[in-house]
Amino acid sequence: MANTPQSKKRARQNEKARKHNASLRSMTRTYIKNVVKAIDSGNQEAAKTAYVAAVPVIDRMADKGLLHKNKAARHKSRLNGRIKAMAS
């Protein structure tokens, strides 16, 4: 347990940041899940719309450091590949 005033403050700040990051991470997963649901439903237009909405969110989380940039790129690439596969 934190003993010094400095370590107590850091513990408070870390908890606040953890809750904020959890919220952002959850939002990101929701956007990704919306794209996957649209793909599974077979509606390519809905999937494209959901993908266009998800890409800026994924990029923003990568910029903030919540996601690694390669993980963000991997998510975008896989979702886009699945959408393109629907056309054929």
C-alpha positions in Angstrom: 0.0 0.0 0.0 1.1 3.5 -0.7 2.7 5.3 2.3 4.1 8.6 1.1 1.8 11.4 0.0 3.5 11.2 -3.5 2.8 7.5 -3.8 -0.8 8.0 -2.6 -1.4 10.6 -5.3 0.2 8.4 -8.0 -2.1 5.6 -6.9 -5.2 7.9 -7.3 -4.0 9.1 -10.7 -3.3 5.5 -11.9 -6.8 4.4 -10.9 -8.4 7.3 -12.7 -6.3 6.6 -15.8 -7.1 2.9 -15.6 -10.8 3.6 -15.6 -10.5 6.1 -18.5 -8.4 3.6 -20.5 -10.9 0.8 -19.8 -13.7 3.0 -21.2 -11.8 3.8 -24.3 -10.8 0.2 -24.9 -14.4 -0.9 -24.5 -15.5 1.7 -27.0 -12.9 0.5 -29.5 -14.0 -3.1 -29.1 -17.6 -2.1 -29.6 -16.8 -0.4 -32.9 -14.9 -3.4 -34.1 -17.7 -5.7 -33.0 -20.2 -3.6 -35.0 -18.2 -4.2 -38.1 -18.0 -7.9 -37.5 -21.8 -8.1 -36.9 -22.4 -6.2 -40.2 -20.1 -8.6 -42.0 -21.8 -11.7 -40.4 -25.2 -10.4 -41.4 -24.1 -10.3 -45.0 -24.9 -6.7 -45.6 -21.9 -5.2 -47.4 -23.1 -1.6 -47.3 -23.7 -1.8 -43.6 -20.3 -3.4 -43.1 -18.6 -0.6 -45.1 -20.4 2.1 -43.1 -19.4 0.5 -39.8 -15.8 0.1 -41.0 -15.6 3.8 -42.0 -16.9 4.7 -38.5 -14.4 2.3 -36.8 -11.2 3.3 -38.6 -10.8 6.8 -37.0 -11.6 5.3 -33.6 -8.9 2.6 -34.0 -6.4 5.1 -35.3 -7.1 7.5 -32.4 -6.6 4.8 -29.8 -3.3 3.8 -31.5 -2.2 7.5 -31.4 -3.0 7.6 -27.7 -1.0 4.5 -27.0 -4.0 2.4 -25.9 -3.3 0.1 -28.9 0.0 -0.7 -30.5 0.1 0.8 -34.0 0.7 -2.6 -35.5 -2.3 -4.1 -33.7 -4.4 -1.2 -35.0 -3.2 -1.8 -38.5 -3.9 -5.6 -38.1 -7.5 -5.0 -37.0 -8.1 -2.6 -39.9 -6.5 -4.9 -42.4 -8.4 -8.0 -41.3 -11.8 -6.2 -41.2 -11.2 -4.6 -44.6 -10.2 -8.0 -46.0 -13.4 -9.6 -44.8 -15.4 -6.8 -46.3 -13.7 -7.2 -49.7 -14.2 -11.0 -49.5 -18.0 -10.4 -49.3 -18.0 -8.9 -52.8 -16.8 -12.1 -54.4 
